[in-house]
């Protein structure tokens, strides 16, 4: 399992064709023939990729692009400026490139290549929903424009990745998959690639969205590559290795080792032996390339083919290309306890990668990724067994490893190095955001606040994902301000349930607080007010008295109307907001739901409870739905997943919902009509003292506006006579 921090980081840097820009050499010892170290290998790849992108994207736009007032003033200039980032010769995260992407989108340009690249810029700058909308439009456009099938495949793969990220569950990925594969196969023969562009093809199939395409379609991709005359043998062998590796895992299955059948193990071993032979032949043909060595690293991790030299193959991969990120990702995984490593191995890797001092590359940044994975694994080991396990909760309660002097020294050295590297000055805000996260985790709050302000009071998505606590910007601002020690103390008192003492300190800190700190302090005071009422046995209103007081949105655009309703415009991952008050597992929650508008007549909305967070499964939802694939139904389910069972019900577009949880048994009423009264769910969710309630639903294919009015909650100790209104 990859931690959320690493998962986000890997998504953000992936483009589908390229690598990380820079070059160097790496030393190693091995009994195999020594790799040929080619200085400038990574930059050579970037130059080759830029030639490909210029021909297919920029010159393609000049040939078949949509010209006119909406595109002409800005589109070609944007393409010229974005291609170096796409080719990994320049960063994605710069204010100038982001501004140019926003400009071309705001101008209304609907050319497929232009808005695809704009989507990549927005994705890499944490604007995921807007990026997803652009990928949708690019997919529609590229089917009507005569771009090369190489470009069309990139667009399809970007949309496919986006649908995966938002957990699409109505068959859109299944419908897209054959189109994506067909366009890849056609790209081998339509001029997308020229003779000699084997390196570009290898990049396209081993990184980003192309790696996912190959993994999902290994046999078909291998057959197409094998049948293409211009592809060099080393690339064909590389793809054959990937096919055999995928077939090995298919034979084994994804279950725990003690559940694998004898026949499964035989198939796995046969497949890995075949994969090793193909990868080894590819590597011997081109030892100056990193792809096959990285494949051999993956095989060595399993030990299935008699080769356990993970470090040796990693060293060969980076000897060929010092910043080949897939090799670093695999080496981090190979160093984890579940693969025979331990936290000390990850720390040792981090120090070695930091000590390369190659701040013109992302090698030291991969050292930071290794430390984040180390922290996740330490929390994993300390997490009590449960179904499902809540590693995130453990991370919030245990001291961060970044408080250790030796760990902090590595992380600080990495970020100081990037701040001094001239070639990375355009990414100043990115590294300041990372520094703020590291200092916060280390408990150095004043320093964290300084770096946060240098980053423009904004944490990047990758930096925010590294912090386990909610509202990290407000916390950093409040904890790092003058007198912040009292706020840190107040937070500890709040977590311990000493509400009156915490409230006094939060109130004292509120005067003169910065806007970001005030938002966090107001949130805490609102939550304390609710929890006091619950302790006294009251039915407590969750209508915010100021701002969104007490509510923490995660998906969708939330606001409060003039008459006090919580209104949300649903985004590409639906809508989700949690009230931060600790309700507990036994409660009754009531709210009026109004479907204010829906662009296609479909909707879903409802109540969530447990630990409602998008990346967690420790929560349950009850939703009212009208969709094309399910009809008009209501049901309980884990997360926003498909239900175990559903109930046909025609919900009005304005109705009152009551949801009850008592002793693990669930009930729901709509407009006083009992729909479910004693449901024992087939899954587990958070039912302890930390459980919370919220509002949400998941639709990603229409514009939906929902208003939630008069939310109220009470704790239960016994079955009430009637559901509260």
N, C-alpha and C positions, 0 to 999 in steps of 0.2 A: 504493500500500500504506500503510495506516495503522499506525503503530507500536503495539505492545502497550499502551503507557501510554495513548495517546489512545483506543485501542479500548476499554479497560476504562473509562476515564472517560466515554465516550459511552454505554456500556451502563448505567452506574450512574445517570446522571441521566435516562434515558429512561423515561417512564411510559406513553406511548401517546396521551395527549390534550393534555398541558399544555406550558408553557414555563417560562422562568426569571422569577421574580417581581421586578419593579422597573420603573423608568421613567426617561426622560430625553429629551434631544434630541441630535442629531448634525448637524454642519454638513458641507456638501459643495458642490462646484461641478459643474455639468452643463449640457448644452445642452437636456436634456429638461425638461418642466415640473417645477417644484420640488415635492417631496413635502409634504403637509400634516403637520406635526409635531404630534401630539396628546399633550400631557403626560399621563402616567399610562396610556399605552396598554397596557403589559405588565400593570400591576396591574388594569386594567379586564378584560383577558383572564382573569386569575386569578379575579376576582370572577365573571365569566360562567361560567367552568369550575366554580367551586365551587357555583354554583347548579345546574348540570347534575349534578354528582356528588352533591349533597345529595338532589336529586329521585330520581336513579336508584339510588344506593347506600344512603344512610341511610334515606330514606323507603321505598325498595324493600325494605330489610330489615324495616322496621316492617310492611310489607304482607305480604311473602311469606317472610320469613326463618325460619330454624329456631329456634324458641324452646324453652326448657327450661333445666335447671340447667347444662348445659355452656356455654351461650351467654349467657343472660340477665344474669348478674352483670357481665360485662365487655364483651360484644360491642358494644353501642350506644355505650358510652363510648369504646371503641377507634375505632369508625368516626368518631365526632365529632372525635377528636383526629388521625386519619390524613388526613381529607379536605383540610385545608389543605395538607399536604405533597403530596398527589396533585394539588391545584390549583395547586401551585407558589407558594403564599403562605407556606409555612413549610418548613424543611429536613427531609429524610429522616433525616439522620445526627445524631440526638440520643439520648442515653441514655434519656430518658423515653419516647420513642416506641418505641424498640427494646424496652424493658422491657414496655411495654403489649402489643406484638405477641407477645412470648414468653409473656406471661401468658394471652392469649386462646387461643393454640395449646396451651399446657400444660393448659388447662382442658378441652380436648377439643371445642371448638366446631367443627362441620363445615359451617357455612353457607358457601355458595360465595363470596358477596361478602366476608365477613369474612376467610376464609382467603386469598382472592386479595389483598386489601389487606395482610394480614400477610405474605404472600409478597413483595410489593413492598418492604415495610419491611426484611425480612431480606436481600433481594437488594441493596438500597442500603446495607446494613451488612455486606457481604462474606460473608454466609452463603448461598452460592449453592446448595449441595446441598439444604439445608433448604427454601429458597425453591422449588426445583424440585419437591420432594415436595408442597408446598402447592399449586402450580399444577396438578399432576396431580389432586389431590383436588378442587380448585375446578372443574376441567373436568368431572369426574364429577358433582359436585353441581349445577352450573348447568344440566345437561341435564334434571334432575329438578325444578328450582325455576322459579317463574314470574317470574324477573327479566326486565327489559327486554332486548331483543336487543342493545342497546348495551352493557350490562354483560356479556352472554354473549360478545360479540365481543372485549371486552377480555380476558376470561379465556382465550379460545382463542388470542388473539394473544400473551399472556404465555407460555403453554405452548409455542407455536410458536417463540418467540424462545429459550426455554430449551432446546428440543430442538436448535435450531441451534447454540447455545453448547456443547452437549455432543456435537456431531457425530453425532447419531443417524443411523444408516444402514440401518434395516430397514423404511423406508417409512412411518413414523408421521407425518412431516410431510406426505407426499403425501396421506395419508388425512385429515389435519386441515385441509388447505388449503381444500377446498370447503365445509366446515362454517364455517370462519372467514369466508369470503366471503359465504356465504348469510346468516349472522347480521348481517353489516354491511349487506347490502341490505335485510334485514327491519327493521333499526334505523331506516332512513329513513322508515318508514311506521307503526311500532308505537307511537309516542309517546315513544321514546327522546329524540328532539329535538323541541323546540317551535319554532313559527314565530318567526323572528328569531334563532335560535341558529346563524347561519351562521359566526360567528367560532369557535364551539366545533367545528363540523364541519371548518372549515379547519385548526384545530389538530390535530384527530384524524387528518387525512389527510396532514399534512406533518411530523409529529414522532413520535419513538418508534416503537412497533410499528405505528402507523397508516401511517407513511411506507413501511415495509416491505410492508404489505398493498397499498398503492397501487402500488408498484413491481412487485410480483409479479402484480397483477391489474388493470393499468392500463385495459385496454379495458372490462372488466366493471364496474369501479368508475365509470368515466366515463359509461358508458351508464346506470347506476343513478342517478347524481347528476343527469344531464341529464333523466331522466324524472321527477324529483321536483319538484313544483310549488313547494314552499316555499323551495327553495334559491335564493339570489340569483344573478344572472348572473355576478358577479365570481368566485364560488366555482366555478361551472360552467366558466368560462373557465380558471381555475386548474387544475382537474382535466384539462381538455382539453389544456392545455399539458404536464402531466405524462405524459399518454398519448402525445402526439406525441414527447416526449423519450425515453420508453422504447422506442417503435417505432424511433426513430433509432438507438439503441444496439443494438437487436436486428438491424437491417439491417447495421450495421457489424461486429458481433461484438466479442469481447473480446481479440482477438489484437493483436500489435504493429502499429503503423501501416503498416510496410512489408509486412505480410502481408494487408492489407485489399484486397479486389478492387475494381475500378472500379465495379461495380454496387453494392458495399457502400458505397462513398463517396457515390454518388449518393443512395442511400436515406438515408444518415446526414444529408446536407445538406438533403434535402427535409424530413425529420422535424424537424430543428433549426429550419428556417425556419418550419415550422408551429407548433412549440413557442414560438418567439419571438413570433410574431403573437398567439397566445392569451395568453401571459403578459403581453405589453405591453398588450393590451386589458383584462385583469384589473387590471393596475397602474393604468392611466389611470382606470378606474372607481373604484378604492379606493387612491389613493396613500398613504393613511394606514395601510395594511396592509403587513407585511413579506414575505408569502409569495411573491407574484408577482415582486417584485424579487429575491428569492433564487433563484427559478427562472431569471430572466434572467441572474443572475450565473453560474449553471451553464452556460447556453447560451454566454455570452460567453467562458467558459474554453475552449471548443472552437474558437471563431472561425469556426464553420461557417456562421453566419447573417450574417456581415459585421459583427458587433458584438463588440469585444474589451474593452469598458469594464468589466472586472471590478470595479475599485475604485469606479467610479461607482455600479454597482448595489448593491454592498455598502453604500456610504454611504446610498443611498436606503432600503435595508432597515432599517438601524439608526437612520435618522432617524425611521422609523415606530415602531420598537420597539428601544430601545437594547440590550436584552439578548437579542435573538432568536438563540438559539444556532445554528440551522442556517446562518445567514448567516456566523457566525464560523467554523464548521467548513469551509464552502466557501471562505472567504477564505484560511484556512490552506492548504487544498489548492491553491488557485490560485497561492499564493506559493511553492510548491515548485519545485525545478529542473525536474522532469519536466513542469510546466505553464508553464514560461517564467520562473519566479522563481529565487530562490537563497537561501542561508542569511541573507544580509544583509537580504533582503526580510522574512523571518520575524522577524528581530530588530527590524526597524523597526516591524512590526506590534505586536510585544510591547510595545515602549516606548510606542507610541501608546495602546494599550489600557490599559496600566498607568497612564498619565498622565491617564486619565479620572477616576481616584480614586473610581470608583463602586463602593466596597466593599460597598454595600448590594445589589449585583448580582453576577453571576458574570463580568462583563466583564473585570476584572483577572485572574481565574482563567483565562480563555481566553488571556490573555497568557502565562501559564505553560504552557499547552498548546502554544502556538506555539513556545516555547523547547524543549520536549520534542521536538516534531516536527523542529525545527532540528537537535537533537542526533542524532536518528535518521538524518536525511538526511546529515549529515556522516559518520556511521559507514557509511551505505549507499555513499557515494562512495568510502570507503576500503576497502571489503570486496573482497578478491580474487575474481575470477570463479570460480564453482563451481556445481554443480548438485546439490542446491539451495544457494543462497547462505546464509551464516550471519552475518547482520548482528549478531545478539546476541553472538556471539563477539568480533567487532570492538569492540563497545561495551565489553566487559570488559577489553580490552587497551589501549584508547586513552584519553587524559585526557578527562574530561568537560568539555564547554563551560562548565559551571557553575563551573569553576576560573578562568575569565576574569573579571576584576574587573567589567567592564561588564555581563556576564550575571548574575553573582551579585548585583549591586546591584539590578537589576530584580526578580529573584526575591525577594530579601529585602524589598524595598520592598512588593511585593505582599502577602507574608505578614504583615509588620508592619501593613499597612493593615487586613487582615482581623482581626488580633488586637485592633485598637482600635475596630472598628466595632460599636456596641452591638447592631445588628440581627442580628449573626452570632455573638454570644456563645455561643449554644447549640451552635455547631459548633466550639467551642474545640479539642477533641481532633482533629478533622479537620485543621485548619490547623496544629496542632502536629506532626502526623504528616507533613504536606507539608513543613514546615520542617526536620524531621529528615532527610528524604530529600534536600532541596536542600543542606543543610550537609554531609551525607555525600558527595554528588557533588562538592561544592566542596573536599573534603579538610579540612574544619573539623570534626574528629571530636568534640572536647570539646563544641562547640556543638550538634552533632547529638545527642549523648547527652543533653544537657539538654532539648532539645525532645522527644526520644523519651520521656523520663521524664514530661514534662508531658502527653504523649499516653497515659500509662498503660502504657508499655512495649509498645505495640502500634502497628504500622504499618497504616493502612488499605490496602485492596486497591489503590486508585489510587496511593497513595504508594509502596507496595512495587513496583508494576509499573514505576515510574520508575527503580528501581535495578537495574542489570544483574546484580549479584552475588547469589549464593545466600546464604541465611541472613543477610539484612541486619540483623535486630534484634541477633543475636549479634555481628556485626561492629561495629555502632555501639557497643554496650556495651563490647566489648573494646578497640576502637581509641580510644574517647573516655575511657577510664578513666585514672587516674594510671599512668604507665608505659606507656600505650598505644602510644607510638612504637615500643617493642620488638616489639609484636604486629604493627604495620604492617610493620616490617622482616621479621619472621618470615613474614608472608604473601608478601612479595616473594621471600624465599628459597625458600619452598615452591613458588611458581609457577615458579621457575627450576630446580627439581629438586634443590636443595641441602638434602636432607632432614634430615641430622644437625644442621646449624646451625639449621634451622627448628625442629626438635623441642626443642632446648635452650631456645630462647626461648619457645615455646608452653608448655613445662613450667614455666618460671619464672613465666609470667603466670598459670598455673592457680591458684596459691595465693592465696586471697582474692578470686577473681573472682566477680562476680555470677552468679546462676543462668543468665541468658541468655548472658553471655559465656562461662561454663563450658561450656555446650552447644556453642558454636562451637569452643572450644579442644579439647574432647574429640573433636569430629568431626575436626578436623585431625590430632590425635595418632593416632586410629584409622586414618585414611587413610594416614598416614606409615608405620605399622606394616605395613599391607598392601603398600604400594609397596616397602618395603625387602625384604619376602619375595619379591615378584615379580622385583625386580632380581637376587636370588640364585638365581632359577630354581626356586623352590618352588611347590608346589600350596598355595595360601593359603586358609584358611577366612575366609569373610565373615560368620560368625556374630558378632553384636555381643557384646562383653564387658560393656558397661554401656549402659543406655538403648538407643538405636538406633544407637550409635556407628558412624559411617561411612556409614549409610544416610540418605538424604534423601527423605522421602515427598512426593509431590505430589498424588495422588488417593487417596481411601480413608482409613480410620482404621486406622493401623498400631500394633502393639505387639509385645512379645516375651513368649512364654509361659514358664511355669516351666521347661520342658524345652528352652528355647533356640530354639524355632521363631519365625520371623517370621510373625505372624498379621495378616491384614487383613480388615476388613469393607468390602466394595466399596461405593463411592458412586455418584452419578448419572453420573460420567464414568469408571466402572470403577475400577481401582486401578493405581497406578504409583508405584514407589520406585526410586531410583537409588543405587548405591554410588558415593561420590565419588572413589574411588581411580581413578587414570588407568591403565587396563588396556592401552590400545593396540588396534590393529585386528586383531591376530592372537592369538587366545586360545581356550581351552576352558573352558566354564563348566558346572558340574553342580549340580543341586539336586533334592531330592525335593519333589514337589507333592502336597498332600493337599487335596481338596475337603471341607472340614469340614462345610459345610451349604449348601444352596441352597433358596430358598423356592419355586421352581417347577421344579426338576429340571434347569435349564440352568446352564451354567458356561462360563467360559474363564479360562485362566491360562497363564503362560509366562514366557519370558525376553526382555528387551529389551537392545539394545546400540547403541553409536554415541554420539549426544548425546541421550539420552532426556529430553525436556522437552515438555510438552503442546503448546505453541505452535510447536514446531519440527518439521520434517519430516526432520531429519538423523539418523534412527535406524530400526532394523529390529526387528521382534518375531517370535518363534516361539511360537505359541499352541496349546494343546490345547483343543478346543471341543466342547461339546454344546449346540446351540441349535435352536430350532424352525425356523429358516429355512435352516440349513446342514447340520443333522444332526450326526454325530460325525466331526470332521475335525481335521487338524493342518496348519499351513502357516506359511511365512515371508511377511511382508508389510512394506511401509513403514508406520511409525507403527502405529496400530491400524486401518489401512485394510483394505478388502476385498483379497483376494489376487489375484495374477495367476494362480496355480494352487494347488489344494489337494489333499490326499491323504486319502481316507477312512481313518479309524483309530479304533477304539474304545479310548479311553484309560481306564484304571482310575481310580477316584477317589483312588488313592494310587499314584504312580509316580515313577520316577527319570528325569529329563530331562538329557541332555547336549547342549549346543549348541557348535558349533565354527565359527570364522571364521579362514581362512588364505588370504592373498593374494587376498581378495575372493570366495573360494569358501566356500559354507556347507554345514554338515552338521548332522544332528540324530539322536539315538538316544533311544529310550524303553525302559527296562528291558532294555538291551543289544541291542535290536532296531534295526538301522539303517533309518531311514526316508528320510533324504535324505543323500547322501554327497558330492555335488559340484555344488552349485547355484550358478549364476552369476545373481544377482538382476538384475532389469531396472531397478533404481533405484540411486541413489547414497546412501550414508550416511557418517557420520564414521568414518574408519578410520585417522586419524592418532594421534599420541601422546596426544591429549586424550580419546580414546574411553573410554567407561565401559560398565559392564554394570548391569542392574537386573532388576526383576521387575514383571509387570503383565499386565493383560487388560482388556477393555472389555465390560461389560454394564451397561445402565442401567435395566433393567425388572424386576430382582429383587434380593433381599437375598442376597448371596453371601459366605461366609466361607472364606478360603483360608489354609492354613498352608504355609509354605516352610521346609524343614528342610535343614540341612547344606550351605548354598551354598558352593561352592569354585571357585576360578579359577586358571588358570596361563597364562602367556604361551607362545606357540608360535613357534618359529623354523623348524620343519620338521614334516611330517606325522607324528604319533605313530603307534605301532603299533596301539594300541587306544584306545578312548575311556575316559577315566578314570572311576572310580566314586567 
